[in-house]
Amino acid sequence: MYCIVHIRAGEIRLSAMTTLVRTEVLPDIPTVAEFLPDYETTPWFGVGAPKNTPAEIFETLNKDINGSLADHKMKTRLADLGGLSV
């Protein structure tokens, strides 16, 4: 994953984004799909747990993770690191 701070500082130069459409964070960076129609690849992240993890643990993780992802400070930090919130 790239860091927006380094891109904006000119320390890293992106040729293109692999998202299907340009991002709000880096609107001047073209997408690969602009050169290769319908091209898209995006990273995703998941959380795993052992097979017999109690349901209460999953409920707690789900609540806490979704709460964190909804937090404005967390959204801003993820955007600064190049993450896209959907």
C-alpha positions in Angstrom: 0.0 0.0 0.0 1.2 3.5 -0.8 1.2 6.4 1.5 -0.6 9.5 0.3 1.9 11.8 2.2 4.8 10.5 0.1 2.9 10.8 -3.1 1.9 14.4 -2.3 5.5 15.2 -1.3 6.7 13.9 -4.7 8.7 11.1 -3.2 6.6 8.5 -4.9 5.2 8.8 -8.4 2.1 6.7 -9.3 1.6 5.7 -12.9 -2.0 4.5 -12.4 -4.5 3.3 -9.9 -6.0 -0.3 -10.1 -9.4 0.8 -8.9 -12.1 0.9 -11.6 -12.6 4.7 -11.2 -10.4 7.6 -10.1 -10.3 8.2 -6.4 -11.4 11.4 -4.6 -8.1 11.3 -2.7 -5.9 11.3 -5.9 -8.2 12.5 -8.7 -5.2 13.3 -11.0 -4.0 9.8 -11.1 -5.5 7.8 -14.0 -6.8 4.3 -13.6 -5.4 1.2 -15.4 -9.0 0.8 -16.7 -8.6 4.0 -18.7 -6.0 2.1 -20.8 -7.3 -1.5 -20.4 -11.1 -1.3 -20.3 -12.8 -3.1 -17.4 -9.5 -3.7 -15.6 -9.9 -3.6 -11.8 -8.1 -5.1 -8.8 -8.5 -3.9 -5.3 -7.0 -5.1 -2.0 -9.2 -6.2 0.8 -8.6 -7.0 4.4 -10.2 -9.5 6.7 -10.1 -10.7 10.3 -9.9 -14.4 11.1 -10.3 -16.4 14.2 -10.0 -20.1 15.2 -12.7 -22.5 14.3 -14.3 -22.8 17.8 -14.3 -19.1 18.7 -17.4 -18.2 20.6 -20.1 -16.1 18.9 -19.8 -13.4 21.5 -16.2 -12.8 20.4 -17.3 -12.4 16.8 -20.0 -10.0 17.9 -17.6 -7.9 19.9 -15.0 -7.9 17.1 -17.7 -6.9 14.5 -19.0 -4.1 16.7 -15.5 -2.7 17.6 -14.1 -3.0 14.0 -17.2 -1.3 12.5 -17.1 1.4 15.1 -13.5 2.1 14.4 -14.1 2.2 10.6 -16.9 4.7 11.2 -14.8 7.0 13.2 -13.8 10.2 11.4 -10.2 10.2 12.7 -9.8 6.6 11.6 -11.3 7.3 8.1 -8.9 10.2 7.7 -5.9 8.2 8.8 -6.8 5.3 6.4 -7.2 7.8 3.6 -3.8 9.3 4.4 -2.3 5.8 4.1 -4.0 5.2 0.8 -7.0 3.2 2.0 -10.4 3.7 0.4 -13.5 3.5 2.6 -16.5 2.0 1.0 
